Amino acid sequence: MNPPPDRSRRPLNLQLRSTLAGEAAAAAAEVESALLTPADPTSAAFFDVDNTVMQGASIFHLARGLHRRHFFTTREILGAAWKQAYFRVVGVEDPDHVADARNSALGFIAGHTVAELEELGEEIFDEAMAHRIWPGTRALAQLHLDQGQRVWLITAAPIEIAQIIARRLGLTGALGTVAEHVDGVYTGRLVGDLLHGPAKGEAVKALAAREDLDLAACSAYSDSFNDLPMLSLVGDPCAINPDARLRAHAREMGWRIRDYRTGRKAARAGLLMGAVAGAATGTVAAGVALRGRRR
């Protein structure tokens, strides 16, 4: 009989992967528009993307755009959706299942080039993302820019897509999940982990250290309770279109709350967001991974 798995090491491993993901995202952050000294050099704002800056999940819009370009079939993504659901119910305690899910999260770009993803990402932004930007959130980001502060996006989406969104919105830059590539070709593996939850906090800390930011003078915006590691780092956290748990926490802590959805949409989203959020970044990404592995 095999010995029981050593669960005592898992939190450390998760922390190390989150730290690596955060540091990698910060190192790869696009800072071209930050080369000039800002009027307020120690303050910045950090914005989550999915359901904060734009309606829906950016990885879903990317996957749908790639599907239209025949990167994978409907049958493949439905089959993978079942496997992802099985993993969530049965495989969560199996380290092999956890590792496989993590490594396949961006497997759909394996074998493709960085240049290819960037080119298609520009097209997909125009056709599927641009009209989904929340005007209210965009105005908040512009307010920080007008005050001489830098503004970064912080998202679990591939950093190449995050940078396109930031560039199109006129922001300073973006931090996202870093996919390993060799000689400009993606391997399908991640550097560290998805930029999600604790990894976002690590990314913000690494960026703040590099850019000499005073986190107590910074702001952060998100819709998700999962982003507490990022929101709790700054002196001015704000809940945007929050899920039920984040709304309750923000009220308890006296944080700002902004909701740009209609009342009916907000109520429905509060009930469904916990179930849907994982599906957008997990099921879709795992689904498109099948095609990537064969290319």
Phi and psi restraints in degrees (value plus and minus 20) as a CYANA .aco file:
   2 ASN   PHI     -91.1   -51.1
   2 ASN   PSI     124.1   164.1
   3 PRO   PHI     -86.8   -46.8
   3 PRO   PSI     131.8   171.8
   4 PRO   PHI     -82.6   -42.6
   4 PRO   PSI     128.3   168.3
   5 PRO   PHI     -82.8   -42.8
   5 PRO   PSI     125.1   165.1
   6 ASP   PHI    -103.7   -63.7
   6 ASP   PSI      72.9   112.9
   7 ARG   PHI     -93.6   -53.6
   7 ARG   PSI     -34.8     5.2
   8 SER   PHI     -86.1   -46.1
   8 SER   PSI     -41.6    -1.6
   9 ARG   PHI    -110.1   -70.1
   9 ARG   PSI     -34.2     5.8
  10 ARG   PHI     -84.9   -44.9
  10 ARG   PSI     -64.2   -24.2
  11 PRO   PHI     -78.0   -38.0
  11 PRO   PSI     -59.8   -19.8
  12 LEU   PHI     -84.3   -44.3
  12 LEU   PSI     -64.2   -24.2
  13 ASN   PHI     -81.7   -41.7
  13 ASN   PSI     -62.9   -22.9
  14 LEU   PHI     -82.1   -42.1
  14 LEU   PSI     -60.4   -20.4
  15 GLN   PHI     -85.9   -45.9
  15 GLN   PSI     -61.4   -21.4
  16 LEU   PHI     -84.3   -44.3
  16 LEU   PSI     -60.9   -20.9
  17 ARG   PHI     -86.1   -46.1
  17 ARG   PSI     -59.5   -19.5
  18 SER   PHI     -84.4   -44.4
  18 SER   PSI     -62.1   -22.1
  19 THR   PHI     -83.2   -43.2
  19 THR   PSI     -64.5   -24.5
  20 LEU   PHI     -83.0   -43.0
  20 LEU   PSI     -63.0   -23.0
  21 ALA   PHI     -82.1   -42.1
  21 ALA   PSI     -63.6   -23.6
  22 GLY   PHI     -84.7   -44.7
  22 GLY   PSI     -64.0   -24.0
  23 GLU   PHI     -86.5   -46.5
  23 GLU   PSI     -58.3   -18.3
  24 ALA   PHI     -85.3   -45.3
  24 ALA   PSI     -61.8   -21.8
  25 ALA   PHI     -83.7   -43.7
  25 ALA   PSI     -61.8   -21.8
  26 ALA   PHI     -86.4   -46.4
  26 ALA   PSI     -58.3   -18.3
  27 ALA   PHI     -86.7   -46.7
  27 ALA   PSI     -53.7   -13.7
  28 ALA   PHI    -110.4   -70.4
  28 ALA   PSI     -20.6    19.4
  29 ALA   PHI     -80.0   -40.0
  29 ALA   PSI     117.9   157.9
  30 GLU   PHI    -100.0   -60.0
  30 GLU   PSI     102.2   142.2
  31 VAL   PHI    -146.6  -106.6
  31 VAL   PSI       0.2    40.2
  32 GLU   PHI     -77.4   -37.4
  32 GLU   PSI     -62.5   -22.5
  33 SER   PHI    -100.3   -60.3
  33 SER   PSI     -19.7    20.3
  34 ALA   PHI    -123.6   -83.6
  34 ALA   PSI     -12.1    27.9
  35 LEU   PHI     -86.7   -46.7
  35 LEU   PSI     -54.6   -14.6
  36 LEU   PHI     -95.5   -55.5
  36 LEU   PSI     120.7   160.7
  37 THR   PHI     -84.7   -44.7
  37 THR   PSI     100.3   140.3
  38 PRO   PHI     -91.3   -51.3
  38 PRO   PSI     138.6   178.6
  39 ALA   PHI     -84.9   -44.9
  39 ALA   PSI     -48.9    -8.9
  40 ASP   PHI    -145.0  -105.0
  40 ASP   PSI      59.6    99.6
  41 PRO   PHI     -90.3   -50.3
  41 PRO   PSI     -38.7     1.3
  42 THR   PHI    -119.1   -79.1
  42 THR   PSI     -23.4    16.6
  43 SER   PHI    -132.8   -92.8
  43 SER   PSI     128.8   168.8
  44 ALA   PHI    -176.2  -136.2
  44 ALA   PSI     149.6   189.6
  45 ALA   PHI    -148.9  -108.9
  45 ALA   PSI     121.3   161.3
  46 PHE   PHI    -141.0  -101.0
  46 PHE   PSI     105.6   145.6
  47 PHE   PHI    -138.6   -98.6
  47 PHE   PSI     103.7   143.7
  48 ASP   PHI     -82.7   -42.7
  48 ASP   PSI     139.6   179.6
  49 VAL   PHI    -122.7   -82.7
  49 VAL   PSI     -79.2   -39.2
  50 ASP   PHI     -85.9   -45.9
  50 ASP   PSI     100.0   140.0
  51 ASN   PHI      46.6    86.6
  51 ASN   PSI     -16.0    24.0
  52 THR   PHI    -128.9   -88.9
  52 THR   PSI     -76.6   -36.6
  53 VAL   PHI    -110.2   -70.2
  53 VAL   PSI     -57.4   -17.4
  54 MET   PHI    -152.0  -112.0
  54 MET   PSI     134.2   174.2
  55 GLN   PHI     -90.7   -50.7
  55 GLN   PSI     108.9   148.9
  56 GLY   PHI      66.0   106.0
  56 GLY   PSI    -194.3  -154.3
  57 ALA   PHI    -120.9   -80.9
  57 ALA   PSI     106.7   146.7
  58 SER   PHI     -81.3   -41.3
  58 SER   PSI     -55.2   -15.2
  59 ILE   PHI     -86.2   -46.2
  59 ILE   PSI     -52.1   -12.1
  60 PHE   PHI     -88.4   -48.4
  60 PHE   PSI     -64.8   -24.8
  61 HIS   PHI     -83.1   -43.1
  61 HIS   PSI     -58.6   -18.6
  62 LEU   PHI     -83.8   -43.8
  62 LEU   PSI     -67.1   -27.1
  63 ALA   PHI     -82.4   -42.4
  63 ALA   PSI     -60.5   -20.5
  64 ARG   PHI     -84.9   -44.9
  64 ARG   PSI     -59.6   -19.6
  65 GLY   PHI     -84.8   -44.8
  65 GLY   PSI     -58.3   -18.3
  66 LEU   PHI     -89.9   -49.9
  66 LEU   PSI     -55.1   -15.1
  67 HIS   PHI     -80.6   -40.6
  67 HIS   PSI     -62.3   -22.3
  68 ARG   PHI     -85.1   -45.1
  68 ARG   PSI     -41.6    -1.6
  69 ARG   PHI    -118.5   -78.5
  69 ARG   PSI      -3.2    36.8
  70 HIS   PHI      46.4    86.4
  70 HIS   PSI      13.7    53.7
  71 PHE   PHI     -94.5   -54.5
  71 PHE   PSI     -45.4    -5.4
  72 PHE   PHI    -180.2  -140.2
  72 PHE   PSI     146.7   186.7
  73 THR   PHI    -123.5   -83.5
  73 THR   PSI     142.7   182.7
  74 THR   PHI     -80.9   -40.9
  74 THR   PSI     -60.4   -20.4
  75 ARG   PHI     -81.5   -41.5
  75 ARG   PSI     -59.5   -19.5
  76 GLU   PHI     -84.3   -44.3
  76 GLU   PSI     -63.4   -23.4
  77 ILE   PHI     -91.4   -51.4
  77 ILE   PSI     -53.1   -13.1
  78 LEU   PHI     -87.2   -47.2
  78 LEU   PSI     -59.8   -19.8
  79 GLY   PHI     -83.7   -43.7
  79 GLY   PSI     -60.6   -20.6
  80 ALA   PHI     -90.2   -50.2
  80 ALA   PSI     -52.0   -12.0
  81 ALA   PHI     -80.2   -40.2
  81 ALA   PSI     -60.2   -20.2
  82 TRP   PHI     -84.2   -44.2
  82 TRP   PSI     -63.4   -23.4
  83 LYS   PHI     -83.0   -43.0
  83 LYS   PSI     -58.8   -18.8
  84 GLN   PHI     -85.9   -45.9
  84 GLN   PSI     -60.9   -20.9
  85 ALA   PHI     -83.0   -43.0
  85 ALA   PSI     -61.0   -21.0
  86 TYR   PHI     -81.9   -41.9
  86 TYR   PSI     -62.8   -22.8
  87 PHE   PHI     -79.0   -39.0
  87 PHE   PSI     -63.2   -23.2
  88 ARG   PHI     -84.6   -44.6
  88 ARG   PSI     -53.7   -13.7
  89 VAL   PHI    -108.2   -68.2
  89 VAL   PSI     -61.6   -21.6
  90 VAL   PHI    -128.8   -88.8
  90 VAL   PSI     -57.5   -17.5
  91 GLY   PHI    -113.8   -73.8
  91 GLY   PSI     -13.8    26.2
  92 VAL   PHI     -87.5   -47.5
  92 VAL   PSI     -42.7    -2.7
  93 GLU   PHI    -115.9   -75.9
  93 GLU   PSI     -22.0    18.0
  94 ASP   PHI    -116.7   -76.7
  94 ASP   PSI      94.6   134.6
  95 PRO   PHI     -80.5   -40.5
  95 PRO   PSI     -50.0   -10.0
  96 ASP   PHI     -87.4   -47.4
  96 ASP   PSI     -59.1   -19.1
  97 HIS   PHI     -85.7   -45.7
  97 HIS   PSI     -61.9   -21.9
  98 VAL   PHI     -82.1   -42.1
  98 VAL   PSI     -66.6   -26.6
  99 ALA   PHI     -83.6   -43.6
  99 ALA   PSI     -60.8   -20.8
 100 ASP   PHI     -84.7   -44.7
 100 ASP   PSI     -62.1   -22.1
 101 ALA   PHI     -84.4   -44.4
 101 ALA   PSI     -60.7   -20.7
 102 ARG   PHI     -85.6   -45.6
 102 ARG   PSI     -65.8   -25.8
 103 ASN   PHI     -93.0   -53.0
 103 ASN   PSI     -41.1    -1.1
 104 SER   PHI    -114.1   -74.1
 104 SER   PSI     -20.3    19.7
 105 ALA   PHI     -78.8   -38.8
 105 ALA   PSI     -56.9   -16.9
 106 LEU   PHI    -139.2   -99.2
 106 LEU   PSI       6.9    46.9
 107 GLY   PHI     -85.5   -45.5
 107 GLY   PSI     -37.5     2.5
 108 PHE   PHI     -87.1   -47.1
 108 PHE   PSI     -33.9     6.1
 109 ILE   PHI    -121.0   -81.0
 109 ILE   PSI     -17.9    22.1
 110 ALA   PHI     -78.3   -38.3
 110 ALA   PSI     114.2   154.2
 111 GLY   PHI      67.5   107.5
 111 GLY   PSI     -31.9     8.1
 112 HIS   PHI    -115.6   -75.6
 112 HIS   PSI     142.3   182.3
 113 THR   PHI    -114.8   -74.8
 113 THR   PSI     138.0   178.0
 114 VAL   PHI     -80.2   -40.2
 114 VAL   PSI     -62.5   -22.5
 115 ALA   PHI     -81.7   -41.7
 115 ALA   PSI     -58.6   -18.6
 116 GLU   PHI     -84.5   -44.5
 116 GLU   PSI     -65.4   -25.4
 117 LEU   PHI     -85.5   -45.5
 117 LEU   PSI     -59.7   -19.7
 118 GLU   PHI     -84.8   -44.8
 118 GLU   PSI     -61.1   -21.1
 119 GLU   PHI     -85.6   -45.6
 119 GLU   PSI     -66.3   -26.3
 120 LEU   PHI     -89.0   -49.0
 120 LEU   PSI     -53.2   -13.2
 121 GLY   PHI     -81.1   -41.1
 121 GLY   PSI     -58.4   -18.4
 122 GLU   PHI     -81.3   -41.3
 122 GLU   PSI     -64.3   -24.3
 123 GLU   PHI     -84.3   -44.3
 123 GLU   PSI     -64.5   -24.5
 124 ILE   PHI     -89.2   -49.2
 124 ILE   PSI     -54.2   -14.2
 125 PHE   PHI     -79.6   -39.6
 125 PHE   PSI     -66.2   -26.2
 126 ASP   PHI     -83.7   -43.7
 126 ASP   PSI     -60.1   -20.1
 127 GLU   PHI    -107.3   -67.3
 127 GLU   PSI     -44.4    -4.4
 128 ALA   PHI    -149.7  -109.7
 128 ALA   PSI     -36.1     3.9
 129 MET   PHI    -134.3   -94.3
 129 MET   PSI     -58.5   -18.5
 130 ALA   PHI     -74.4   -34.4
 130 ALA   PSI     -62.9   -22.9
 131 HIS   PHI     -99.9   -59.9
 131 HIS   PSI     -23.5    16.5
 132 ARG   PHI    -120.6   -80.6
 132 ARG   PSI     -15.9    24.1
 133 ILE   PHI     -89.8   -49.8
 133 ILE   PSI     111.0   151.0
 134 TRP   PHI     -92.9   -52.9
 134 TRP   PSI      98.7   138.7
 135 PRO   PHI     -78.4   -38.4
 135 PRO   PSI     -57.0   -17.0
 136 GLY   PHI     -84.6   -44.6
 136 GLY   PSI     -62.9   -22.9
 137 THR   PHI     -88.4   -48.4
 137 THR   PSI     -60.1   -20.1
 138 ARG   PHI     -79.6   -39.6
 138 ARG   PSI     -58.3   -18.3
 139 ALA   PHI     -86.8   -46.8
 139 ALA   PSI     -57.9   -17.9
 140 LEU   PHI     -82.9   -42.9
 140 LEU   PSI     -63.5   -23.5
 141 ALA   PHI     -82.1   -42.1
 141 ALA   PSI     -61.6   -21.6
 142 GLN   PHI     -85.2   -45.2
 142 GLN   PSI     -54.4   -14.4
 143 LEU   PHI     -80.4   -40.4
 143 LEU   PSI     -62.6   -22.6
 144 HIS   PHI     -84.4   -44.4
 144 HIS   PSI     -61.7   -21.7
 145 LEU   PHI     -82.1   -42.1
 145 LEU   PSI     -62.2   -22.2
 146 ASP   PHI     -84.2   -44.2
 146 ASP   PSI     -45.1    -5.1
 147 GLN   PHI    -107.0   -67.0
 147 GLN   PSI     -13.6    26.4
 148 GLY   PHI      62.3   102.3
 148 GLY   PSI      -2.5    37.5
 149 GLN   PHI    -120.3   -80.3
 149 GLN   PSI     135.9   175.9
 150 ARG   PHI    -108.8   -68.8
 150 ARG   PSI     130.7   170.7
 151 VAL   PHI    -152.1  -112.1
 151 VAL   PSI     103.1   143.1
 152 TRP   PHI    -138.0   -98.0
 152 TRP   PSI     124.3   164.3
 153 LEU   PHI    -107.5   -67.5
 153 LEU   PSI     122.3   162.3
 154 ILE   PHI    -148.8  -108.8
 154 ILE   PSI      91.0   131.0
 155 THR   PHI    -166.9  -126.9
 155 THR   PSI     135.4   175.4
 156 ALA   PHI     -98.5   -58.5
 156 ALA   PSI     -29.9    10.1
 157 ALA   PHI     -85.7   -45.7
 157 ALA   PSI     139.1   179.1
 158 PRO   PHI     -74.0   -34.0
 158 PRO   PSI     120.1   160.1
 159 ILE   PHI     -81.2   -41.2
 159 ILE   PSI     -49.4    -9.4
 160 GLU   PHI     -83.2   -43.2
 160 GLU   PSI     -59.7   -19.7
 161 ILE   PHI     -91.8   -51.8
 161 ILE   PSI     -60.9   -20.9
 162 ALA   PHI     -79.2   -39.2
 162 ALA   PSI     -59.7   -19.7
 163 GLN   PHI     -87.9   -47.9
 163 GLN   PSI     -55.4   -15.4
 164 ILE   PHI     -83.0   -43.0
 164 ILE   PSI     -66.2   -26.2
 165 ILE   PHI     -80.2   -40.2
 165 ILE   PSI     -66.3   -26.3
 166 ALA   PHI     -81.7   -41.7
 166 ALA   PSI     -63.0   -23.0
 167 ARG   PHI     -84.8   -44.8
 167 ARG   PSI     -62.1   -22.1
 168 ARG   PHI     -86.9   -46.9
 168 ARG   PSI     -47.6    -7.6
 169 LEU   PHI    -111.4   -71.4
 169 LEU   PSI     -22.4    17.6
 170 GLY   PHI      55.6    95.6
 170 GLY   PSI       6.6    46.6
 171 LEU   PHI    -110.1   -70.1
 171 LEU   PSI     152.6   192.6
 172 THR   PHI     -87.1   -47.1
 172 THR   PSI     -64.3   -24.3
 173 GLY   PHI     156.3   196.3
 173 GLY   PSI    -187.1  -147.1
 174 ALA   PHI    -171.5  -131.5
 174 ALA   PSI     129.5   169.5
 175 LEU   PHI    -140.3  -100.3
 175 LEU   PSI     111.4   151.4
 176 GLY   PHI    -167.4  -127.4
 176 GLY   PSI    -198.2  -158.2
 177 THR   PHI     -84.1   -44.1
 177 THR   PSI     112.1   152.1
 178 VAL   PHI    -119.1   -79.1
 178 VAL   PSI      98.4   138.4
 179 ALA   PHI    -115.2   -75.2
 179 ALA   PSI     113.6   153.6
 180 GLU   PHI     -85.9   -45.9
 180 GLU   PSI     117.9   157.9
 181 HIS   PHI    -161.0  -121.0
 181 HIS   PSI     126.2   166.2
 182 VAL   PHI    -142.5  -102.5
 182 VAL   PSI     104.4   144.4
 183 ASP   PHI      33.3    73.3
 183 ASP   PSI      17.5    57.5
 184 GLY   PHI      60.0   100.0
 184 GLY   PSI     -12.3    27.7
 185 VAL   PHI    -138.1   -98.1
 185 VAL   PSI     109.5   149.5
 186 TYR   PHI     -90.1   -50.1
 186 TYR   PSI     118.8   158.8
 187 THR   PHI    -109.5   -69.5
 187 THR   PSI     -37.9     2.1
 188 GLY   PHI      73.5   113.5
 188 GLY   PSI     -24.8    15.2
 189 ARG   PHI    -119.5   -79.5
 189 ARG   PSI     137.9   177.9
 190 LEU   PHI    -116.9   -76.9
 190 LEU   PSI     134.3   174.3
 191 VAL   PHI    -110.7   -70.7
 191 VAL   PSI      84.3   124.3
 192 GLY   PHI      61.7   101.7
 192 GLY   PSI    -129.6   -89.6
 193 ASP   PHI    -164.3  -124.3
 193 ASP   PSI    -199.9  -159.9
 194 LEU   PHI     -81.2   -41.2
 194 LEU   PSI     124.3   164.3
 195 LEU   PHI    -100.2   -60.2
 195 LEU   PSI      61.9   101.9
 196 HIS   PHI    -163.9  -123.9
 196 HIS   PSI     122.4   162.4
 197 GLY   PHI      39.9    79.9
 197 GLY   PSI    -142.6  -102.6
 198 PRO   PHI     -77.7   -37.7
 198 PRO   PSI     -52.3   -12.3
 199 ALA   PHI     -83.0   -43.0
 199 ALA   PSI     -53.0   -13.0
 200 LYS   PHI     -84.5   -44.5
 200 LYS   PSI     -61.0   -21.0
 201 GLY   PHI     -81.6   -41.6
 201 GLY   PSI     -62.0   -22.0
 202 GLU   PHI     -84.8   -44.8
 202 GLU   PSI     -58.1   -18.1
 203 ALA   PHI     -84.4   -44.4
 203 ALA   PSI     -63.6   -23.6
 204 VAL   PHI     -84.3   -44.3
 204 VAL   PSI     -61.5   -21.5
 205 LYS   PHI     -83.8   -43.8
 205 LYS   PSI     -61.5   -21.5
 206 ALA   PHI     -86.2   -46.2
 206 ALA   PSI     -61.4   -21.4
 207 LEU   PHI     -86.2   -46.2
 207 LEU   PSI     -61.3   -21.3
 208 ALA   PHI     -82.3   -42.3
 208 ALA   PSI     -59.8   -19.8
 209 ALA   PHI     -86.1   -46.1
 209 ALA   PSI     -60.0   -20.0
 210 ARG   PHI     -90.5   -50.5
 210 ARG   PSI     -57.5   -17.5
 211 GLU   PHI    -118.8   -78.8
 211 GLU   PSI     -13.4    26.6
 212 ASP   PHI      37.5    77.5
 212 ASP   PSI      24.9    64.9
 213 LEU   PHI    -108.8   -68.8
 213 LEU   PSI     125.6   165.6
 214 ASP   PHI    -115.8   -75.8
 214 ASP   PSI      82.9   122.9
 215 LEU   PHI     -80.9   -40.9
 215 LEU   PSI     -47.9    -7.9
 216 ALA   PHI     -86.6   -46.6
 216 ALA   PSI     -41.3    -1.3
 217 ALA   PHI    -120.2   -80.2
 217 ALA   PSI     -13.9    26.1
 218 CYS   PHI    -120.9   -80.9
 218 CYS   PSI     145.5   185.5
 219 SER   PHI    -141.8  -101.8
 219 SER   PSI     134.7   174.7
 220 ALA   PHI    -163.7  -123.7
 220 ALA   PSI     126.4   166.4
 221 TYR   PHI    -153.2  -113.2
 221 TYR   PSI     114.0   154.0
 222 SER   PHI    -180.0  -140.0
 222 SER   PSI     140.9   180.9
 223 ASP   PHI    -119.9   -79.9
 223 ASP   PSI     -29.5    10.5
 224 SER   PHI    -137.0   -97.0
 224 SER   PSI     117.9   157.9
 225 PHE   PHI     -80.1   -40.1
 225 PHE   PSI     -47.5    -7.5
 226 ASN   PHI     -83.8   -43.8
 226 ASN   PSI     -37.1     2.9
 227 ASP   PHI    -114.0   -74.0
 227 ASP   PSI      -4.0    36.0
 228 LEU   PHI     -76.0   -36.0
 228 LEU   PSI     -57.0   -17.0
 229 PRO   PHI     -76.9   -36.9
 229 PRO   PSI     -52.0   -12.0
 230 MET   PHI    -102.7   -62.7
 230 MET   PSI     -68.0   -28.0
 231 LEU   PHI     -80.6   -40.6
 231 LEU   PSI     -56.1   -16.1
 232 SER   PHI     -95.9   -55.9
 232 SER   PSI     -31.5     8.5
 233 LEU   PHI     -97.8   -57.8
 233 LEU   PSI     -46.6    -6.6
 234 VAL   PHI    -122.4   -82.4
 234 VAL   PSI     144.3   184.3
 235 GLY   PHI    -100.8   -60.8
 235 GLY   PSI     -37.5     2.5
 236 ASP   PHI    -152.8  -112.8
 236 ASP   PSI      57.9    97.9
 237 PRO   PHI    -103.5   -63.5
 237 PRO   PSI     129.0   169.0
 238 CYS   PHI    -162.1  -122.1
 238 CYS   PSI     113.4   153.4
 239 ALA   PHI    -112.0   -72.0
 239 ALA   PSI     101.9   141.9
 240 ILE   PHI    -130.6   -90.6
 240 ILE   PSI     105.4   145.4
 241 ASN   PHI      25.9    65.9
 241 ASN   PSI      31.3    71.3
 242 PRO   PHI     -91.4   -51.4
 242 PRO   PSI     130.5   170.5
 243 ASP   PHI     -92.8   -52.8
 243 ASP   PSI     151.8   191.8
 244 ALA   PHI     -81.1   -41.1
 244 ALA   PSI     -62.0   -22.0
 245 ARG   PHI     -87.3   -47.3
 245 ARG   PSI     -61.3   -21.3
 246 LEU   PHI     -88.9   -48.9
 246 LEU   PSI     -59.0   -19.0
 247 ARG   PHI     -79.2   -39.2
 247 ARG   PSI     -65.4   -25.4
 248 ALA   PHI     -83.8   -43.8
 248 ALA   PSI     -63.0   -23.0
 249 HIS   PHI     -85.5   -45.5
 249 HIS   PSI     -62.4   -22.4
 250 ALA   PHI     -82.7   -42.7
 250 ALA   PSI     -61.2   -21.2
 251 ARG   PHI     -83.6   -43.6
 251 ARG   PSI     -62.5   -22.5
 252 GLU   PHI     -83.2   -43.2
 252 GLU   PSI     -57.7   -17.7
 253 MET   PHI    -109.6   -69.6
 253 MET   PSI     -26.6    13.4
 254 GLY   PHI      55.8    95.8
 254 GLY   PSI       5.4    45.4
 255 TRP   PHI     -98.1   -58.1
 255 TRP   PSI     137.3   177.3
 256 ARG   PHI     -86.6   -46.6
 256 ARG   PSI     126.7   166.7
 257 ILE   PHI    -151.5  -111.5
 257 ILE   PSI     110.3   150.3
 258 ARG   PHI    -150.5  -110.5
 258 ARG   PSI     110.5   150.5
 259 ASP   PHI    -148.4  -108.4
 259 ASP   PSI      95.3   135.3
 260 TYR   PHI    -122.5   -82.5
 260 TYR   PSI     -11.7    28.3
 261 ARG   PHI    -107.5   -67.5
 261 ARG   PSI     143.7   183.7
 262 THR   PHI     -90.2   -50.2
 262 THR   PSI     141.7   181.7
 263 GLY   PHI     -77.5   -37.5
 263 GLY   PSI     -60.6   -20.6
 264 ARG   PHI     -87.5   -47.5
 264 ARG   PSI     -63.1   -23.1
 265 LYS   PHI     -84.2   -44.2
 265 LYS   PSI     -60.9   -20.9
 266 ALA   PHI     -82.4   -42.4
 266 ALA   PSI     -63.2   -23.2
 267 ALA   PHI     -84.0   -44.0
 267 ALA   PSI     -63.7   -23.7
 268 ARG   PHI     -86.1   -46.1
 268 ARG   PSI     -60.5   -20.5
 269 ALA   PHI     -85.7   -45.7
 269 ALA   PSI     -56.4   -16.4
 270 GLY   PHI     -80.7   -40.7
 270 GLY   PSI     -52.5   -12.5
 271 LEU   PHI    -101.1   -61.1
 271 LEU   PSI     -53.0   -13.0
 272 LEU   PHI    -122.9   -82.9
 272 LEU   PSI     -36.2     3.8
 273 MET   PHI     -79.2   -39.2
 273 MET   PSI     -59.7   -19.7
 274 GLY   PHI     -80.1   -40.1
 274 GLY   PSI     -56.8   -16.8
 275 ALA   PHI     -99.2   -59.2
 275 ALA   PSI     -53.6   -13.6
 276 VAL   PHI    -103.3   -63.3
 276 VAL   PSI     -54.4   -14.4
 277 ALA   PHI     -78.1   -38.1
 277 ALA   PSI     -64.2   -24.2
 278 GLY   PHI     -85.9   -45.9
 278 GLY   PSI     -53.4   -13.4
 279 ALA   PHI     -86.1   -46.1
 279 ALA   PSI     -59.0   -19.0
 280 ALA   PHI     -85.8   -45.8
 280 ALA   PSI     -65.5   -25.5
 281 THR   PHI    -112.2   -72.2
 281 THR   PSI     -38.2     1.8
 282 GLY   PHI    -119.6   -79.6
 282 GLY   PSI     -80.7   -40.7
 283 THR   PHI     -82.2   -42.2
 283 THR   PSI     -67.2   -27.2
 284 VAL   PHI     -85.3   -45.3
 284 VAL   PSI     -66.1   -26.1
 285 ALA   PHI     -84.3   -44.3
 285 ALA   PSI     -60.8   -20.8
 286 ALA   PHI     -87.0   -47.0
 286 ALA   PSI     -54.1   -14.1
 287 GLY   PHI     -84.6   -44.6
 287 GLY   PSI     -68.3   -28.3
 288 VAL   PHI     -91.6   -51.6
 288 VAL   PSI     -33.8     6.2
 289 ALA   PHI     -83.1   -43.1
 289 ALA   PSI     -50.1   -10.1
 290 LEU   PHI     -79.4   -39.4
 290 LEU   PSI     -65.4   -25.4
 291 ARG   PHI     -86.0   -46.0
 291 ARG   PSI     -60.7   -20.7
 292 GLY   PHI     -82.1   -42.1
 292 GLY   PSI     -55.2   -15.2
 293 ARG   PHI     -88.0   -48.0
 293 ARG   PSI     -43.3    -3.3
 294 ARG   PHI    -110.0   -70.0
 294 ARG   PSI     -33.0     7.0
